[in-house]
Amino acid sequence: MDKLMSLKPRLSEKSYGLSQVSNTYVFDVPFDANKLTVASAVSVQYKVTVEKVNMAVTKGKSKRTFISRHGKFVRGTRSDVKKAYVTLKEGDKLPIFAAEEEAEAKEQKAAEKVAKKAKKESK
């Protein structure tokens, strides 16, 4: 069952910050999942060592939408979401935010190049 569990990573600013600061990654998991099954699924799928797993259930919000062809508002609710906060062993990483890290490295390299050019022109 470990390989069959759908682990959908949450790609947000908060989860990116957690991955950088405390090596914690956030996943959306099914409601029947528990800490042990999530830990084993992450370790099997990504081949990393899991130290700790915390779970949280976020209740869906009530929302109101306007339907123009009927000319009225319709009420609905977003679905509930169960999240797993997975902390990995020091030194292990997941390639979830690889694109952001590459873009950040390119941006930093470009900034260094501009600073070097400005320093050269000021001499």
C-alpha positions as CSV (number, residue, x, y, z in Angstrom):
1,M,0.0,0.0,0.0
2,D,2.9,2.3,0.6
3,K,3.7,2.8,-3.1
4,L,0.1,3.2,-4.0
5,M,-0.6,6.1,-1.5
6,S,-1.0,9.4,-3.4
7,L,1.4,11.9,-1.9
8,K,0.7,15.3,-3.4
9,P,3.3,17.9,-2.3
10,R,1.9,21.3,-1.4
11,L,3.8,23.9,-3.4
12,S,3.4,27.2,-1.4
13,E,5.6,29.8,0.0
14,K,5.1,28.5,3.5
15,S,6.0,24.9,2.6
16,Y,9.0,26.2,0.6
17,G,10.2,28.1,3.7
18,L,9.7,25.0,5.9
19,S,11.8,22.9,3.6
20,Q,14.6,25.5,3.6
21,V,14.6,26.2,7.4
22,S,13.7,22.9,9.1
23,N,13.9,20.3,6.3
24,T,10.1,19.7,6.6
25,Y,8.0,18.9,3.6
26,V,4.2,19.2,3.4
27,F,2.0,16.7,1.5
28,D,-1.8,16.3,0.9
29,V,-2.7,12.8,1.9
30,P,-5.9,10.7,1.9
31,F,-8.1,10.9,5.0
32,D,-7.5,7.2,5.9
33,A,-3.7,7.7,6.1
34,N,-1.9,7.7,9.4
35,K,1.6,8.8,10.5
36,L,3.1,5.3,10.0
37,T,1.8,4.8,6.5
38,V,2.8,8.3,5.4
39,A,6.3,7.9,6.8
40,S,6.8,4.5,5.0
41,A,5.3,5.9,1.8
42,V,7.7,8.9,1.7
43,S,10.7,6.7,2.6
44,V,9.9,4.2,-0.2
45,Q,8.9,6.6,-2.9
46,Y,11.7,9.2,-2.4
47,K,14.4,6.9,-0.8
48,V,15.0,9.1,2.2
49,T,14.9,8.7,6.0
50,V,11.9,10.1,7.8
51,E,12.4,11.4,11.4
52,K,9.0,12.8,12.3
53,V,5.5,13.1,10.8
54,N,2.8,15.5,12.0
55,M,-0.8,15.5,10.6
56,A,-3.4,18.3,10.3
57,V,-6.9,18.5,8.9
58,T,-8.0,21.8,7.4
59,K,-11.8,22.2,7.2
60,G,-13.1,23.5,3.8
61,K,-14.4,27.0,3.6
62,S,-17.9,28.1,2.7
63,K,-17.9,30.1,-0.5
64,R,-20.5,31.9,-2.6
65,T,-20.3,32.1,-6.4
66,F,-22.3,34.1,-8.9
67,I,-23.7,32.2,-11.9
68,S,-24.3,34.7,-14.6
69,R,-26.6,32.7,-16.9
70,H,-29.1,32.2,-14.0
71,G,-28.4,35.6,-12.4
72,K,-28.1,34.3,-8.8
73,F,-25.6,33.3,-6.2
74,V,-24.9,29.7,-5.3
75,R,-23.4,28.5,-2.0
76,G,-20.9,25.8,-1.8
77,T,-18.1,24.5,0.3
78,R,-14.5,23.6,-0.5
79,S,-13.5,20.1,0.4
80,D,-11.6,19.3,3.6
81,V,-7.8,18.7,3.2
82,K,-5.6,16.4,5.3
83,K,-1.9,17.5,5.4
84,A,1.2,15.6,6.5
85,Y,4.2,17.6,7.7
86,V,7.2,15.2,7.1
87,T,10.6,16.0,8.7
88,L,13.5,14.3,7.1
89,K,16.9,13.3,8.5
90,E,19.6,16.0,8.3
91,G,21.2,15.9,4.9
92,D,18.2,14.3,3.0
93,K,16.3,16.5,0.5
94,L,13.4,16.0,-1.8
95,P,13.5,17.4,-5.4
96,I,10.1,19.1,-5.0
97,F,11.4,22.7,-5.1
98,A,14.2,22.1,-7.6
99,A,12.9,24.6,-10.1
100,E,12.7,27.3,-7.5
101,E,16.2,26.6,-6.3
102,E,17.6,26.7,-9.8
103,A,15.8,30.0,-10.5
104,E,17.1,31.4,-7.2
105,A,20.7,30.4,-8.1
106,K,20.4,32.0,-11.6
107,E,19.0,35.2,-10.0
108,Q,21.9,35.3,-7.5
109,K,24.4,34.7,-10.2
110,A,23.0,37.5,-12.4
111,A,23.1,39.8,-9.4
112,E,26.7,39.0,-8.7
113,K,27.5,39.6,-12.3
114,V,25.8,43.1,-12.3
115,A,27.6,44.0,-9.0
116,K,30.9,42.9,-10.5
117,K,30.3,45.0,-13.6
118,A,29.3,48.1,-11.5
119,K,32.4,47.7,-9.4
120,K,34.5,47.5,-12.5
121,E,33.0,50.6,-14.0
122,S,33.3,52.7,-10.8
123,K,37.1,52.2,-10.8
